[in-house]
Amino acid sequence: MRSENTERGPVGNKAARRRLSMMLLGTGLTLTLGGCLLTDQQPEPGLDIPARYSGSSANPKIAEAALPTLDWWRGFRSRELTDIVEQARENNLDIAAAVARIVQADANSRIAGSALLPAIDFNGDAVRSQSSKTTGLGNGRAFVDNSGFRVGNTLTASLSASYEIDFWGKNRAALRSLEQSAVASRFDREVVTLATIATAANSYFQVLAAQDRLRVARNNLTAAERVLGLIRQRVNAGTASALEVSQQESLVATQRAAIPVLEQTVAQFRNALAVLMGRSPERVHVRGGSLRAIAVPRVTPGLPSELLAQRPDIREAEAQLAAANANVYNARAQLLPSIALTGEGGYQSSVFKLLTRPESVFFSAAGGLTQPIFEGGRLTGNVDLQKGRQDELLQNYRQAVISAFSDVETALSAIRTSTQRERLQQAVVTASQSAFDIAEQRLREGTVDLVTVLQTQQTLFTAQDSLVQARLARMQAIVSLYQALGGGWSPKPQIALDSQSQPQ
């Protein structure tokens, strides 16, 4: 027997060493494969950031501090506008829906984070069984009741646990992706809030402009009726014809027909403000006033590089890209083996009073390794899918940055041109008013023809209406610049991410 063991010993040792070598080789190949698959190759955005805005005249040395204030709408010096914006920020339903999306995103990240912890369940069972009399022997724990049936009881109380070892960082990558999605949802809320504020300010200015145009139309109607009265006096005196009366009556009718349209415009934008404030139109009163009472704030754009941190839509696109990077990492890790541990322990007895005794203890423990071999292209297809999604979000991020620069440049140009247009249009109104006053005076004196009077009236009426629209365009351009610069929110960190959730 000793010689037999001596002969078999070396053979057994060689086989054991061979198995160990194959195991180490397989492990080395797996680790090498894992290193190749999980190499974190995040794409570079490749952004071309200009040194300054071409439409800005700000000094580059002080431009860095020239960021919009958080309450930029107060710069228009309108108490009613401030009240409307504050109510819209508090009650707007689109903002409320964005907040609900944050709650969902946070819940999804907590769900993903649960995969990094073991799952523990309590199991409690109570089974009473009865065997047929005709099946022969029952189980060993059964007893015979008064009716002759074999009856058995089984009571079980146990804890079961399962845990997947996140060796490749697959679950950490999934958590990272959903955490970044939660960050993106917060930036989405700021995008919605900023758009709501800008829309509320523009709608309020539309109300004021419509009221100004309505006053201009009524004043012009009064002036046209006054001229009509003078022409009728000339007809009675025999110095004017019925054709001249008809021409002036046509102008009066045109001015009167413009009033209902402007009244509808006022009501339309008042109702739009009610929707933005999350209230029914019947419960919202917008007094309005005039655009001339609105102060014109001075807005400086700052530096283009600050726009990357100031615009919430850029930050949202950046967070979505980070989530896509983590999804690519997760998809690659799914190609590698997964290691799972399971265990269960507790008490089992056929009698309740013996359930918690030491001899009723039972337990089981197991470990398993699963390596995908053939999935019909599902896993590799998922890798390609996530790479494609990553590239799509990268292009979206680049587009968001370029669009942001374009929005600022467009707003700066609009402010410059609308300011110049308002100044020039004011000169047109002044000259037209002077011409109309002279024509009306000469009409009273009977020293001017009606064609000249009609021309001066129409020129004045058109110039006054255009002046209101030019002033509205200037206000809207200022609001557009505030929105383009991401004003109205503070770009603070939204979620403190756990450093251990980063894929390694």
C-alpha positions in Angstrom: 0.0 0.0 0.0 2.8 2.4 0.8 4.6 1.6 -2.5 1.3 2.3 -4.4 0.9 5.6 -2.8 4.5 6.5 -3.5 4.0 5.7 -7.2 0.7 7.7 -7.5 1.9 10.7 -5.5 4.0 12.3 -8.2 1.4 11.7 -10.8 -1.2 13.3 -8.6 1.0 16.3 -7.9 1.7 16.8 -11.6 -2.0 16.7 -12.4 -2.7 19.2 -9.6 0.1 21.5 -10.9 -1.2 21.2 -14.4 -4.7 22.2 -13.3 -3.3 25.1 -11.2 -1.3 26.3 -14.2 -4.3 26.2 -16.5 -6.3 28.1 -13.9 -3.7 30.8 -13.5 -3.4 31.0 -17.3 -7.1 31.4 -17.7 -7.2 34.0 -15.0 -4.3 35.9 -16.6 -6.1 35.8 -20.0 -9.3 36.9 -18.4 -7.6 39.8 -16.7 -5.8 40.8 -19.9 -9.1 40.6 -21.8 -10.7 42.7 -19.1 -8.0 45.3 -19.3 -8.5 45.6 -23.1 -12.3 45.7 -22.9 -12.5 48.1 -19.9 -10.0 50.7 -21.1 -11.7 54.0 -20.4 -11.5 55.8 -23.7 -13.7 58.9 -23.2 -14.0 61.0 -26.4 -12.6 64.5 -26.4 -15.1 67.3 -27.1 -12.7 69.2 -29.3 -14.2 72.6 -28.6 -13.1 75.8 -30.2 -13.7 78.5 -27.6 -13.3 82.1 -28.8 -11.4 84.6 -26.7 -14.2 87.1 -26.7 -17.6 87.9 -28.4 -17.4 89.8 -31.6 -20.5 91.8 -30.7 -19.2 92.8 -27.3 -17.5 96.1 -26.4 -16.7 95.1 -22.9 -13.1 95.4 -21.6 -11.7 91.8 -21.5 -10.0 92.6 -18.1 -13.4 93.2 -16.4 -15.5 90.9 -18.6 -14.9 87.9 -16.3 -17.0 89.6 -13.5 -19.8 90.6 -15.9 -22.2 87.8 -15.3 -26.0 88.2 -15.1 -27.4 88.5 -11.6 -29.6 85.7 -10.3 -32.6 88.1 -10.2 -31.8 89.8 -13.5 -35.5 90.6 -14.2 -35.4 93.2 -11.4 -33.1 95.3 -13.6 -36.2 96.4 -15.6 -37.5 98.2 -12.4 -41.0 96.9 -12.7 -42.7 95.6 -9.6 -45.4 93.9 -11.5 -42.9 92.1 -13.7 -41.0 90.9 -10.6 -44.3 89.6 -9.1 -45.2 87.7 -12.3 -41.7 86.1 -12.5 -41.7 85.1 -8.9 -45.2 83.5 -9.2 -44.1 81.7 -12.4 -41.0 80.3 -10.7 -43.2 79.0 -7.8 -46.3 77.7 -9.6 -45.3 76.9 -13.2 -46.4 73.4 -14.0 -43.6 72.7 -16.4 -41.1 73.4 -13.6 -43.1 71.2 -11.3 -42.9 68.4 -13.9 -39.1 68.9 -14.1 -38.9 68.6 -10.3 -40.9 65.3 -10.6 -38.3 64.1 -13.1 -35.6 64.8 -10.6 -37.4 62.6 -8.0 -37.5 59.8 -10.6 -33.9 60.1 -11.5 -32.8 60.0 -7.8 -34.9 56.9 -7.3 -33.3 55.2 -10.3 -29.9 55.9 -8.9 -30.8 54.4 -5.6 -32.2 51.4 -7.4 -28.9 51.0 -9.3 -26.9 51.5 -6.1 -28.6 48.5 -4.5 -26.6 46.1 -6.7 -23.4 47.1 -4.8 -24.9 45.8 -1.6 -26.0 42.2 -0.6 -29.6 41.4 -0.8 -30.9 39.8 2.4 -34.4 38.2 2.8 -36.2 36.7 5.7 -38.0 33.4 5.0 -40.7 31.9 7.2 -42.6 28.8 6.3 -45.1 26.6 8.1 -46.1 23.4 6.3 -48.6 20.8 7.4 -48.9 17.7 5.2 -51.0 14.6 5.2 -50.1 11.4 3.4 -52.6 9.0 1.8 -53.2 5.7 3.6 -52.7 3.8 0.4 -49.2 5.1 -0.4 -47.3 3.2 2.1 -44.8 4.8 4.4 -44.8 8.5 5.0 -41.9 10.7 5.9 -39.9 10.2 9.0 -41.3 13.2 10.8 -44.9 12.2 10.2 -47.2 11.0 13.0 -50.5 9.1 12.8 -53.6 11.0 13.9 -56.8 9.6 15.2 -58.2 9.0 11.7 -55.2 6.9 10.8 -53.6 9.4 8.4 -49.9 10.2 8.4 -49.6 14.0 9.2 -46.3 15.9 9.2 -45.3 19.5 10.2 -42.4 21.5 9.0 -41.5 24.9 10.5 -38.7 27.0 8.9 -37.3 30.4 9.8 -34.2 31.5 7.9 -32.2 34.4 6.4 -31.0 34.2 2.8 -28.4 36.5 1.3 -27.0 37.0 -2.2 -24.2 39.2 -3.5 -22.6 39.7 -6.8 -18.9 40.7 -6.5 -18.5 43.8 -8.7 -15.0 42.7 -9.8 -15.0 44.6 -13.1 -16.9 47.7 -11.9 -20.0 46.9 -14.0 -22.5 47.8 -11.2 -20.5 50.9 -10.2 -20.6 52.0 -13.8 -24.4 51.6 -13.9 -24.7 53.6 -10.7 -22.4 56.3 -12.1 -24.5 56.5 -15.3 -27.8 57.0 -13.3 -26.1 59.5 -10.9 -25.1 61.6 -13.9 -28.6 61.3 -15.3 -29.8 62.6 -12.0 -27.4 65.6 -12.3 -28.7 66.1 -15.9 -32.3 66.2 -14.6 -31.4 69.0 -12.2 -29.9 71.0 -15.1 -33.0 70.3 -17.1 -35.0 71.9 -14.3 -32.9 75.0 -14.6 -33.3 75.0 -18.4 -37.1 74.9 -18.0 -37.0 77.6 -15.3 -34.9 79.9 -17.3 -37.1 79.4 -20.4 -40.2 80.1 -18.2 -38.7 83.3 -16.8 -37.8 84.6 -20.3 -41.2 83.7 -21.7 -42.9 85.4 -18.8 -40.8 88.6 -19.3 -41.4 88.6 -23.0 -45.2 88.0 -22.6 -45.4 90.9 -20.1 -43.6 93.1 -22.6 -46.0 92.0 -25.3 -48.9 93.1 -23.0 -47.2 96.5 -22.5 -46.5 96.9 -26.2 -50.1 96.0 -27.2 -51.4 98.5 -24.6 -49.0 101.2 -26.1 -50.1 100.4 -29.6 -53.7 100.5 -28.4 -53.2 104.0 -27.0 -51.5 105.1 -30.2 -54.4 103.7 -32.3 -57.0 105.4 -30.1 -55.1 108.7 -30.2 -54.7 108.4 -33.9 -58.4 107.7 -34.3 -59.2 110.8 -32.3 -56.8 112.9 -34.5 -58.4 111.3 -37.7 -61.9 112.2 -36.5 -60.8 115.7 -35.7 -59.4 116.1 -39.3 -62.6 114.6 -40.6 -64.6 117.2 -38.8 -62.4 120.0 -40.4 -63.0 118.5 -43.8 -66.7 118.4 -43.3 -66.6 122.1 -42.3 -64.8 122.8 -45.6 -67.5 120.8 -47.5 -70.2 123.0 -45.9 -68.2 126.0 -46.9 -67.8 124.7 -50.4 -64.1 124.4 -50.4 -63.9 120.6 -50.3 -65.6 117.7 -52.1 -67.3 114.5 -51.1 -64.3 112.6 -52.4 -62.1 114.2 -49.7 -64.6 113.3 -47.0 -64.7 109.7 -48.2 -60.9 109.4 -48.2 -60.7 110.7 -44.6 -63.6 108.4 -43.5 -61.7 105.5 -44.9 -58.7 106.4 -42.8 -60.9 106.8 -39.7 -62.4 103.4 -40.4 -59.0 101.8 -40.8 -57.9 103.2 -37.4 -61.1 102.0 -35.7 -60.7 98.5 -37.2 -57.2 98.2 -35.7 -58.4 98.6 -32.1 -60.2 95.2 -31.6 -57.2 93.4 -32.9 -54.9 95.1 -30.4 -57.5 94.5 -27.6 -57.4 90.8 -28.5 -53.6 90.8 -28.4 -53.6 92.3 -24.8 -56.1 89.5 -23.7 -54.1 86.8 -25.4 -50.8 87.6 -23.7 -52.5 88.2 -20.3 -53.9 84.6 -20.7 -50.5 83.4 -21.6 -49.1 84.9 -18.4 -51.8 83.2 -16.4 -50.7 79.8 -17.8 -47.1 80.5 -17.0 -48.1 81.4 -13.5 -50.0 78.1 -13.1 -53.4 79.8 -12.6 -56.6 80.2 -14.5 -57.0 83.5 -16.4 -60.0 84.5 -14.3 -57.8 84.6 -11.2 -54.9 86.6 -12.7 -55.0 90.4 -13.1 -52.2 92.0 -15.1 -52.5 95.8 -14.9 -49.8 96.5 -17.4 -48.8 100.0 -18.3 -46.3 101.3 -20.9 -43.0 100.2 -22.2 -41.7 103.7 -21.7 -41.9 103.1 -18.0 -39.6 100.1 -18.1 -35.9 100.7 -17.3 -33.4 99.4 -19.8 -30.7 97.5 -17.9 -27.1 97.3 -19.2 -26.0 93.7 -19.9 -22.4 92.7 -20.5 -21.7 89.2 -21.8 -18.5 88.3 -19.9 -16.1 85.8 -21.4 -17.1 83.0 -23.7 -15.2 80.4 -21.6 -17.6 81.2 -18.7 -20.6 80.2 -20.8 -19.6 76.5 -20.5 -20.3 76.6 -16.8 -23.1 79.2 -16.8 -25.5 77.8 -19.4 -27.6 75.0 -17.8 -28.3 73.3 -21.1 -24.6 72.9 -21.7 -24.2 71.4 -18.2 -27.1 69.1 -18.9 -25.5 67.9 -22.2 -22.2 67.4 -20.4 -23.9 65.3 -17.7 -25.7 63.2 -20.3 -22.4 62.6 -22.0 -20.8 61.4 -18.8 -23.7 59.0 -18.3 -23.1 57.6 -21.8 -19.5 57.1 -21.0 -20.4 55.0 -17.9 -22.9 53.0 -20.0 -20.2 52.1 -22.4 -18.0 50.9 -19.5 -21.0 48.9 -18.2 -21.7 47.3 -21.6 -18.0 46.2 -21.9 -18.0 44.7 -18.4 -21.0 42.6 -19.2 -18.8 40.5 -21.6 -16.7 39.4 -18.6 -17.3 36.7 -15.9 -19.6 37.5 -13.0 -19.1 36.1 -9.6 -22.1 35.6 -7.3 -22.3 34.4 -3.7 -25.4 33.0 -2.1 -26.1 31.7 1.4 -29.0 30.7 3.6 -29.1 29.9 7.3 -31.8 29.4 10.0 -33.8 27.0 12.0 -36.1 24.1 10.9 -38.1 21.7 13.0 -41.3 19.8 13.0 -42.2 21.1 16.5 -42.5 24.8 17.2 -41.0 24.6 20.7 -37.9 22.9 19.3 -37.5 25.4 16.4 -34.8 27.6 18.0 -32.8 24.9 19.6 -29.2 24.4 18.4 -29.9 21.0 16.8 -32.5 22.7 14.5 -29.9 24.9 12.9 -29.2 24.5 9.2 -27.2 26.5 6.6 -26.0 26.5 3.0 -23.4 28.5 1.1 -22.5 28.6 -2.5 -20.5 30.6 -5.0 -20.9 30.7 -8.7 -19.1 32.1 -11.7 -20.8 32.8 -15.0 -19.0 33.6 -18.2 -21.1 34.5 -21.2 -20.0 32.4 -24.2 -22.8 32.7 -26.8 -25.5 35.3 -26.5 -26.4 35.6 -30.2 -24.6 39.0 -30.5 -26.7 40.6 -27.7 -23.8 41.7 -25.5 -21.6 42.9 -28.4 -24.6 44.6 -29.9 -25.2 46.4 -26.6 -21.6 47.6 -26.6 -22.0 49.1 -30.1 -25.4 50.6 -29.1 -23.9 52.4 -26.1 -20.9 53.6 -28.2 -23.3 55.0 -30.8 -25.3 56.7 -28.0 -22.1 58.1 -26.6 -21.1 59.6 -30.0 -24.6 61.0 -30.4 -24.5 62.8 -27.0 -20.9 64.0 -27.8 -22.3 65.7 -30.9 -25.2 67.1 -28.9 -22.8 68.5 -26.4 -20.7 70.2 -29.2 -23.9 71.5 -30.7 -25.1 72.9 -27.4 -21.8 74.8 -27.0 -21.8 76.2 -30.5 -25.5 77.1 -30.2 -24.8 78.9 -27.0 -22.1 81.1 -28.6 -24.4 81.8 -31.5 -27.3 82.8 -29.2 -25.1 85.3 -27.4 -23.8 86.8 -30.6 -27.3 87.0 -32.0 -28.6 88.6 -28.9 -25.8 91.2 -28.8 -26.4 92.0 -32.5 -30.2 92.3 -31.8 -29.6 94.7 -28.9 -27.3 96.9 -31.0 -29.6 97.0 -34.0 -32.8 97.4 -32.0 -31.3 100.2 -30.0 -30.3 102.0 -33.1 -33.6 101.3 -34.7 -35.5 102.8 -31.7 -33.4 105.9 -31.8 -33.9 106.4 -35.5 -37.6 105.6 -35.3 -38.0 108.2 -32.5 -36.6 110.8 -34.9 -39.1 109.7 -37.5 -42.0 110.1 -35.0 -40.8 113.6 -34.0 -40.5 114.7 -37.6 -43.8 113.1 -38.5 -45.6 114.7 -35.6 -44.3 118.1 -36.5 -45.4 117.6 -40.2 -48.9 116.5 -39.1 -49.3 119.4 -36.7 -48.4 121.9 -39.5 -50.7 120.2 -42.0 -53.6 120.2 -39.5 -53.1 123.9 -38.8 -53.0 124.7 -42.5 -56.1 122.6 -43.0 -57.8 124.9 -40.5 -56.5 127.9 -42.4 -57.5 126.3 -45.8 -54.1 126.6 -47.3 -53.2 123.0 -47.8 -54.6 120.2 -50.0 -56.2 117.1 -48.5 -53.6 114.8 -50.1 -50.8 116.3 -48.0 -52.9 116.0 -44.9 -53.7 112.3 -45.6 -50.0 111.6 -46.2 -48.8 113.2 -43.0 -51.5 111.4 -41.0 -50.6 108.0 -42.4 -46.9 108.6 -42.0 -47.4 109.7 -38.3 -49.6 106.7 -37.5 -47.2 104.2 -39.0 -44.2 105.8 -37.3 -45.8 105.8 -33.9 -46.8 102.1 -34.2 -43.3 101.2 -35.5 -41.7 103.0 -32.6 -43.6 100.8 -30.1 -42.5 97.7 -31.9 -38.9 98.9 -32.0 -39.0 99.4 -28.3 -40.5 96.0 -27.8 -37.8 94.4 -30.0 -35.1 96.0 -27.8 -36.6 94.7 -24.6 -36.9 91.2 -26.1 -33.3 91.3 -27.3 -32.2 92.1 -23.7 -34.2 89.2 -22.4 -32.7 87.0 -25.0 -29.2 87.9 -24.0 -30.0 87.2 -20.3 -31.3 83.8 -21.4 -28.4 83.1 -23.8 -26.0 83.8 -20.9 -27.8 81.4 -18.6 -28.8 84.1 -16.1 -31.1 83.4 -13.3 -29.5 80.4 -11.6 -26.3 79.5 -9.7 -24.2 76.8 -11.3 -23.5 75.0 -8.0 -22.8 71.2 -7.7 -26.1 69.4 -7.6 -25.0 66.0 -6.3 -22.0 64.9 -4.3 -20.9 61.8 -6.1 -19.2 59.1 -4.2 -15.6 58.7 -5.4 -15.9 54.9 -5.0 -18.7 54.8 -7.6 -16.2 55.8 -10.3 -15.3 53.0 -12.7 -11.7 52.0 -12.1 
